[in-house]
Amino acid sequence: MFFKCHNLIYVIFFILIGCQLQEPTKTHGILFLENRSNQLTVNKHNKNDVIKLVGLPHTKSFRSNNDWIYIERILTKGSFHKLGQNVLKTNNVLVLSFNKYGILNQKKFLTQNDLNKLSFSTDITDNDLARKSFIEKFLSSIKSKMYSNR
């Protein structure tokens, strides 16, 4: 009797060791981006200071190399009613602008709520390259009619 109870305690002990007490997270980007951005001061730090403190940027601006973008994204597992799907915990973006001398000009820290407020244009761009000529339309309709009987 004592032997069976003793084995049961060992089994329960090993099961509990396998359980994680921390929530599982998937991270992308630079962790603790808000703390690092608070250490940067405008008109004081330069590009080298930013690289030492935050690291190399994820993206540089298309127009110039003077706008740097850093990203922090953390996903966690959802609770029981989410059936274990990934849930976005934090989504932060830091945009740094430098002047022509490499001194930090402007600093924008965007949280998940700020990113939800961004608006995008609803204009549609016409693609002249994708338009088909009359002959292409005619031949494609004949082709579809030929292969529809098969």
C-alpha positions in Angstrom: 0.0 0.0 0.0 2.8 2.4 1.0 4.7 1.5 -2.2 1.7 2.3 -4.5 1.1 5.7 -2.7 4.8 6.5 -3.0 4.8 5.8 -6.7 1.7 8.0 -7.1 3.5 10.9 -5.4 6.4 10.5 -7.8 4.1 10.5 -10.9 2.3 13.6 -9.7 5.7 15.3 -9.0 7.0 14.6 -12.5 3.8 15.8 -14.1 4.0 19.1 -12.2 7.6 19.5 -13.2 6.6 19.4 -16.8 4.0 22.2 -16.4 5.1 25.7 -17.3 4.3 28.5 -15.0 5.1 31.2 -17.5 2.8 32.0 -20.4 4.2 30.9 -23.8 5.1 33.9 -25.9 6.4 34.4 -29.4 8.5 37.6 -29.8 9.5 39.5 -32.9 11.7 42.5 -33.0 13.3 44.3 -30.1 12.1 43.6 -26.6 11.4 46.4 -24.1 11.3 49.0 -27.0 9.4 51.5 -24.9 12.1 51.5 -22.2 14.8 51.9 -24.7 13.0 54.7 -26.5 12.7 56.6 -23.2 16.4 56.6 -22.9 16.8 58.4 -26.2 16.7 62.2 -26.2 16.0 64.4 -29.2 18.8 66.7 -30.3 21.3 64.9 -28.1 21.8 61.4 -29.4 23.2 60.5 -32.8 23.0 57.4 -35.0 25.8 55.6 -33.3 24.2 56.1 -29.8 21.0 54.7 -31.1 22.7 51.7 -32.6 24.5 51.0 -29.2 21.2 51.4 -27.3 18.5 49.9 -29.5 20.5 48.1 -32.3 20.3 48.2 -36.1 16.9 49.3 -37.5 14.4 46.8 -38.9 13.5 49.1 -41.8 14.9 52.4 -43.2 12.7 54.9 -45.0 12.2 54.5 -48.7 12.8 58.2 -49.3 15.9 58.6 -47.3 18.1 56.7 -44.9 17.4 59.2 -42.2 14.2 57.6 -40.9 14.6 54.4 -39.0 11.8 52.1 -37.9 12.0 49.6 -35.0 9.3 47.0 -34.3 8.3 45.0 -31.1 5.6 42.4 -31.3 4.6 39.8 -28.7 2.1 37.0 -29.3 0.8 34.8 -26.5 -1.5 31.8 -26.4 -5.1 32.7 -25.9 -7.2 31.5 -22.9 -9.4 28.5 -22.9 -12.3 30.2 -24.8 -9.9 31.3 -27.5 -8.9 27.6 -28.0 -5.2 28.3 -27.9 -5.0 30.7 -30.8 -2.3 33.3 -30.8 -3.4 36.6 -29.2 -1.5 39.9 -29.8 -0.2 41.1 -26.5 1.9 44.1 -27.5 2.6 45.7 -30.9 4.8 48.8 -30.7 6.6 50.7 -33.4 9.4 53.3 -32.8 10.1 55.8 -35.7 13.3 57.8 -35.4 14.2 60.7 -37.7 17.7 62.1 -38.1 18.9 65.3 -39.6 21.6 65.5 -42.2 24.3 65.4 -39.5 23.0 62.2 -38.0 21.5 63.8 -34.8 18.2 62.5 -33.6 15.5 65.0 -34.8 12.2 63.4 -34.0 11.1 60.4 -32.1 7.6 58.8 -32.4 6.6 55.8 -30.3 3.4 54.2 -31.5 1.5 51.7 -29.4 -1.2 49.2 -30.6 -4.0 51.7 -30.0 -2.1 54.4 -32.1 -1.7 51.9 -34.9 -5.4 51.1 -34.9 -6.2 54.8 -35.4 -4.2 55.1 -38.6 -6.3 55.6 -41.7 -5.5 54.3 -45.1 -6.5 55.7 -48.5 -9.4 54.1 -50.3 -8.4 55.2 -53.7 -7.9 52.5 -56.3 -5.0 52.7 -58.7 -5.7 51.7 -62.3 -3.3 49.2 -63.8 -2.7 49.9 -67.4 -0.5 46.9 -67.9 -3.1 44.4 -66.8 -5.7 45.7 -69.3 -6.3 43.4 -72.2 -6.7 44.5 -75.8 -9.7 43.6 -77.8 -7.9 40.8 -79.6 -6.7 39.3 -76.3 -10.2 39.4 -74.9 -11.6 37.9 -78.1 -9.1 35.1 -78.1 -9.5 34.3 -74.4 -13.2 34.0 -74.8 -12.9 31.7 -77.8 -10.4 29.6 -75.8 -12.7 29.3 -72.8 -15.6 28.3 -75.1 -13.4 25.7 -76.8 -12.3 24.1 -73.5 -15.7 24.3 -71.8 -17.1 21.3 -73.8 -14.4 18.9 -72.6 
